[in-house]
Amino acid sequence: MKKTNLVTVKIFEKTGVFGEDKDLAKQLRTEFLWPAIKDGRKITLDFSHVEDVTQSFIHALLSELIRETEGDVLDNISFKNCNETVKKIINMVVSYMLE
């Protein structure tokens, strides 16, 4: 079976309405995100129905990827269906990691 060039992670299916579990974020990073990046695939993080996330959740999900790739990974990740609260947290973590 051929791999698709796009990996979509539906965050709500993993976290419910509130993404706060750092261990779960780390698991998502190691099981889904890193393998996709190493295969040269694109990732969509779909935040449909997620009302809020903690900064520590997003940090655990993204910071190692950003640090290890010197930010290049962001060219291969898209954030979909984020409300304003979630966008603000993602932007805060990404900005901090790129400093």
N, C-alpha and C positions, 0 to 999 in steps of 0.2 A: 504494500500500500504506500502510495506516494505521500510524503509530508507536505502539508501546505506551508507556504512561506509566511503565514500569519498565525500567531498564537494569540488567542483572546482569553483573558482571565476575567471572569465575571466575579467581581469582588463580593457582591451581595450574597452569592451562593456560598461563599466561604465565611463571611463575617456577619451577615444580617445587616441591619440598618446602621450599626455602629462598629467601625473598624478600630479595634483597640488592642488586640492580642499580638504582642511583638513576636512571640514564638510562632504564631501562625504566619505572620508577615515574613519571617525568616524562612519558614517552610515553603511558602509560595516562591520566594526568591530562589531558593536552592533547587526546588523541584520543577519549576516552570520557567522562570525568567532566565537564570544562568544557562540552562541547556539551550533555550531558544537563541540567546545572544551568541553562544558559542557555535551554533549551527548557522549563524548569519540570518536569522529570521527576524521579522518585525513582530512587535508585541503591542496589543491593545489592552489596556487596563480599563475595563468597563465598570464604572461606578454607578450604574443605574440602580435606583432604590436605596443607595447608601446615603444616609442623612448626615453623617459626621464621621470623622476619623481623628485619631490622636496624632500628634506630631511624631510620637515614638513609633507608631504603626508605620507611617509613611517612611520614616527614617530607616526602620528595619527592613522595609521592602526595597528601598532604592539606594541608600547611601553607599553600600559596598559596590554596587554596580557602577555608580557614578565615579567613585574614587578609583576603582580598578581600571576603568576605561578612560579616565581623565575627562569625563563628561560626554565622550563620544556616543555612549549608549543612548543618550537622549534623542539622537537622530533616528533611533529604531523603536522608540516607545511613544505611543500616543495614549492620551488620557481622554476617555469618552464618557459623556453623560455625568460630568461632575457638577454638583451644585456650587454655589459661591463659597460656601464654607470649606468644602473639600478642595476646591481650586486654591484657596488661600493657603491651606496647610501644605499642599503639594508645592506651590510656588515658594513658600518659606523654606522648606527642606531643600529643594533644588538650588535655590539661591545660596543658601548656607554652604552646601556642598561644593558649589562652583567658586567660592571665594578663595 
